[in-house]
Amino acid sequence: MNATTKGKPKTASPAGARRRNPLDLLMNSGLGKLLRGIGIAPRPESGESLLDLADALLSLRGRASGPALASAFFDLYEASDASARQEFLGKIHDSHPADTVAIESAIALWHENRDENSARALHSATESPSQKLIRLLNLAPQGTQRLIGMREDLLAVPGKAPGLKAFDRELESAFTTWFNAGFLELRRIHWDSPAALLERIIRYEAVHEIHGWEDLRRRVEPVDRRCYGFFHPQMMDDPLIFIEVALTTSLPSGIHQIIAEERDPIEPRDASCAIFYSINNCREGLRGIPFGNYLIKRVVGLLREELPHLKTFATLSPVPGFAKWLSKERGDAKSVPGAKDLRALTAQYLVTAKGRGGQPKDPVARFHLGNGARLEAIHANADLSENGQRQAHGVMVNYVYDLGEIEANHFALTEFGTVATSKSVQALVDEADEGKDAKKKDSAAKDTVSA
């Protein structure tokens, strides 16, 4: 997808956290009195004290103290240094193994009764303690956001041990449920939206950098520009993902046609195309949660209701893996082919280069083609920015979302590895294949003469 992420700003440490032990700060606060009142005395080592608070949460019988204790945990976690956080994240899953006795008892009860109560007992017994901990931590004020921050810390740990990977899977599983598209609110982002929200749009935009307020204004205020985002009920001014849309009269062949400082807006009634030119996941901690495909389809639905005369829904997308692939294929990182060859080689890369599971190697292609889009056109000299040149030698592509073909395209890709393309793109693939065959024959001929 056209999605890269920028991390959220780090949570500010409480005053004096750098000068005093975080645990001392906690125990001298009102929450410290609560902890002492219920018999909790965390060990002084910060990583161990986090584990102690987690243990206390898991053993807590009364629900009333849950939110306060979860808040106490996060206060200590956020005041702790990176090494203490990593120590906790690396140990928490393995510190609470599955209760084999409870599971075996629940299985026996299910075999005996096979009723709803025994099914619930089995589900409860097989839930890992760290899964339960995640649910309990979500009780804290802003618990969801703070758990996302915790996963961002986890994802930053190099060389993840099995226990860390297991805890990550449990966080991802919880977020997949909590951030189900049916629970999210789709909102249009306007120039008169709250300033804090607009600042986040500037900060999170990572496909085509926004150079200040005027640049943002050009993307959200004109009548032929739109911006939409998914929001969670607990994070109403912090988008999870957003998409920028340009209404145009034809498929654009370069990003300058969309984000140029000087251009003449068109009336929406004159547009025939809706172009999705930037999609940004905003939180690294939500990596792996499938927002983007739902977002595009929801926005297409909104635009069809508002502007039923629109005929084409397409993207203008980067090709972030192309330059690296081309360098490896040619064994030359410096020379750049001419525009015609560049387009043919890009077509070959997007259609034939496969990654894990036989899916397209390029991440943006994998996203759009996996959603059922068709690779429609390839453009040289389309992104002259430093990033565009470094990633793809300036190449950009159009993927078209033809609602009548989406399911068939998705099936062909997932079942047979077949990429849906336009005739013009397939011609470029054939051209690249012919060039590759010609080089092989030429090389074979030279070897023969040499022999």
N, C-alpha and C positions, 0 to 999 in steps of 0.2 A: 504494500500500500504506500501511498504518498505520505508515509508517516514515519517521522523520527521524533524522538522525545527529548525534552530538556527537563532536568531534574527540578524539583520544587526547591524554594529557598529553605535552607536549614532552619529548624526551629531555634529561636533565640534561647540561650540558656538563662536561667533565673539569675538575678543579680547576685554576685558574689560566688557563683558556681565555680569559677576558675580558681578562687582563693580558698574555698572550703570543700571538704569532702561532701559529695552530693548526698550521701546517706545521712550525714549530720544535719544537713539542711532539711531533709525530709522529716527526720525524727524530732526536730525542734519545731516543726510546724503543727498546725491543727490536725493534719492527717497522721502525724506521728503519735499524737495522743490516742487517735482511733486504733492504730496498730498495737500500741501498748495495752489498750483496753481489751483487745481480743487476744492478747497473749502472743503477739508476733514480735520477734526480736531478730531482724535480719543481721546476717554476718557482715563484718565491716568491709570485706573485699567486695567491690562494687558488682562484679559479675556474679558472685555468689549471692549477694543480697537481692539481685533481680530474680534469681532462681528461688530464693526464699519467699519473695512476694508472690511469685507464680504458684508455688506450692500452697501458700495460704489461700489464694483464690480458688484453687482446685479443691481444697478441703473445706471451704466455707459452706456452712449449712444454711445459714439465714440469707435470704435474698436482699434484705435491706442494706447490708454493708457492701454488697457487690460493687455498685458504681463507685463508691468512695475508695474502695481498695483498688479497683482497676485504675482509677485516677491517680492514686498514690504510686502504683507501679509505673505508669507513664511519666509521672513527674520525675521519678528516679531515673528511668530509662533515658529520658531526653536530657537530663543533666549529666549523665555518665559519658565518659569519653568513648571513642570508637572501639578501643580494645575491650572494654567492659561490655559494650553492646554485642560485639562479635562473640565474646565468650558465652554470653547468655544464648544467643541465637544458635551457636554450635552445640550447646548441651541440652537445650530444653526438650527436644523431641526424645532423645535417648534417655533423659532423666525420668521419663514417665512411660515405660513400656506398656504394651497391651496387657490387660488383666486376663491371663489365660484361664484361671479358675472361673471367673465370671462368664467368660465366653462359653466355656464348656457347659456350665450350668444352664445358660440361656439356650444353647443348642439342644440340650436334653429336654428342657421345658418345651421347646418348639416341637420336638419329635413326639412328645407326650400329648400336647394339647392342640397344636396347630391353629391357634385362635389369634385374635387381634392383640390381646395382652401379651402373649408369648412372642409375637412378632415385634412389638414395641420393646420388650425386654432384650431381645436379640440385637435390635438396632442400637439400643443404649449401651449394651456391653461391648459391641464392636467399634463404637466411636472412640477414637484415640484420645487420650487426655489432652494432647496439644490442640486437637480440634475443639475440645470443650473450652480450653483456655482462650482460644481465639474468640469464641462467642462471648465469654465472660469479659474479656478486655474491650469488646465492642460496647459494653455498658458504660464505659467512661465517657465524660463529656468530649465530644468530637472524636469518639473512639474509632470510627471508621477512617477518618483522615489520619489518625495517629497510627493505625495498623498499616495503612498504605505507606507511611513514612518508615515503619519498621521493615516492611518488605523491600523498600528501596535500599535500606542498609544491608539487608540480606543479599540482594542481587549484586551489591558492590564487593562482596567477599570473594577473593580469588580462590580457586581450587576447592570447590565446595565438597565437604565430607558428606557421606550418606545421610547422616542425621540432619544436616542443614538442607539437603535436597528434599528430604521428606517433609520438613517443616515448610519449605517453600511450596511444595505441592499442596499442602493443607491450606496455606494462605490463598493460593491461587484458586483452589476449589471453593473456599468461602466467598471470595470476591466474585467468582463466576455466578454464584447464586445471588449475592447481594446486588450485583450490578447487572442483573438480567435486563435486557432492553425494555421489557414490559414495565419495569419499575422506574425507568429513567424518563426525564422530561426533555422533550425537544424544544428548544427556544431559538428564535432568531435574535442575533446580536446586532444591535443598532448603534449608531454613533451616539445616541443619547442613553445608552446602557450605562450602569454604574461605572465610575472611573476605575474602581478596583478590578472589575471584570475586564475592561478594555486594556488595562495594564498587563493583565495575565495573557491576553491574546497576543500582545506584542512580545511578551517574554517567551511564550510557548511556541510561537511560529518558528518552525525549523526547516521548512521546505524552501520558502522564499522569504528571506529575512525582511522584517518590517522596520524601516528606518525612521522611527519616531512617529509622533502623533499625526502629522499630515499624511504620511504614507498609510497609516491605519485608516484615516478618514477616507482616502481614495478607495479603500477596499470595502467599506461597510456603508458609506452614506449615499453614493450615487444610485439612481433609480435602476441601473442595470447591474448592480452588484449586490450580493447577498452573503451572509455569514450565519451559519447555524451551529449549535452545539448541543451535546447531550449533557444533562445535569442530574446529579443525584440529590434526593431530598435533603440530605444532611450537608450538602456542599453546593448551595444554590448560586453562589457567585464564583465558583471555581469549576470551569468546564472540565469534563473528563476527556472529551475529544471534540474538535470543531472542524468544519469544512467551509472553505471559501468557494463561492460560485460566481461566475461571470456569465451574463446573458449576452449572446453574440448573434451575428447574422450568419456565421459559418464556423467550421472547425478552425481554431487558431493553430498556427504553425510555429509559434514562438511565445515565450512568456512575456516578452516586451510588449506584445499586442494587448496584454491584459493589465499589466501593472505599470505601464508607462506613466510618467508624471503628467504629460500633456496628451490628452485624448478627448474625443468628443463622445460623451455618453449617448446611448441610443434609448429610445422609449421601449419599455418592456413589450409593448404590443408589436414592435418591429422585429423582435428577436425570434430566431428559429431554433437556437441551440442554448442549452444550459451546460456550461463547462465547469467541472469540478477541478480546480487547479491547485489546491493545497488541502491536505488532510493531516491533522496533527493530533497524535496522542499526547495528552498533557502530563500524565503521571507515570513515571517509570515503574512505580510500585504496582501498576495495573497491567504490566506487560503480560500478554497472552490472553487478555480478556477480549472477546471478539466484538468490539463496538462498531468498527468501521463499516462492515457490510450492512449492519442494520441501519446505520446512520445514512448511508447513501440511498438505500431503498426508501427510507422515511422521507428524505428530502425530495427525492424524485416524486413521491406521492404528493407532497405539499405543493411543489411547483406545478404539477399537472392540474391540481385543483385551482391554483391561482392563475396560471397561464396555460389554458388547455390547448392553445395553438402551437406550443413548443413541439418540435418534431424529433429533435436529437438530444440525448443526454449522454455526455461524453466527458472524458478527462483530458487534461494536458499534464502528462506525468513524467517525472524523471526516470532515469534508468541507472540507479545507483551502483549496480554491480558490473556495468558494461566495461569500463576502462580497465578494471582489474582483470576481467576475463580476457579481454583482447590482448593485454600485455602478456598474459600467460600463453595464449594461443600462438602469438607471433614471436614470442621470446624477445620482444623489444618494447620497452616502456616509453620510449621517447618519440618515435615516429608516429604520426597520425595520418591515416588514409584520407584521400579526398572525399568530398561530400557524398558522391554516389556510392563509393565503396563503403563509406562509413555507414550509410543507411542499410546496405545489404548485409554488412557484418552485424549490425544491431538486430536486424530481422532474424538472422541465423542464431544469434545469442538468445533472443527472447523465445524463439520457437523450438530450438533443439537442445539448448543447454539445460540439463536437468539436475536437480538437487535431490535432497532426501525424499524418498517415497515416489520418485519419478516426477515430481512437481517442478514447475519452472524454477530455475536457479535464482533469478532476480527477485528480490523480496517484493517490490512494487508490482511486478508482473504476476507473481504468485497470488497476491491479494486480489487484484482486479480480475484476472482470468479465473481465479478460484470462485469469485462471486458471479461468474457467468458472463463477463464482459467479452467483447471481441477486440482483438488487436487490429485497429483500423488504419493507422498511418504512422509513418516515422519521419521525423524532421531533423535535418542537420542545422547547425548554427541556431538552435532554438533557445538555448540558455547560455549566455555569454558570461555569466557570473563565475567567480573563482571556483565555487563549489560545483557548478554545472560542468565546467571544463575538467575539473579533477575527477569527477565521478563518471562522466559519460562523454567527454570530448564535445560537450555542448548539445548532445542529442536529446530530444524529448519525443514522446509518443502520445497518440490518442488511443484510448480504449473507449469503445462505444457500448453503452448499456441499452440493448434492444430488448425491451421487456418480453417480447414474444419468443426470444431465443435464449434467454438466460438459463432456464432449466436444462435445455438440451446442451448448451455449451458447457455448463458445469458437469453434467454427466459424462460428456466426451472427455473432459480433462481428467476427472477423478477416476474413471474406469479404464480409459485407454491412453491417457497421457497426451491426448490430441488438443493442440492449441487452436482455438477459433480465430481465424484471420480473414481479413478482406482479400480480394483478388490481388490488389496492388502489393500488399505485404507478402503474400505467397510468391508473387513474381520476384520480389527481392530475395526471398529465401532460396528460390531456384537459381537466381543469379549468383548468390554466394556459394551454393553447392557446385555450380559449374566452374566457378573460379577456383574452388578448392580442388576439384578433379583435375583441372588443367595444370595446376601447380604440381600435383602428384605425378602426372604424366611427364611434365617437363623435368622433374627431379629424377624420375626413372630413366629418362632418355640420357640425361647427363651422366648418370651412374654407368649406363651401358657403354657410352663413348669412352668414359674414363677407364673402364675395364678393358 
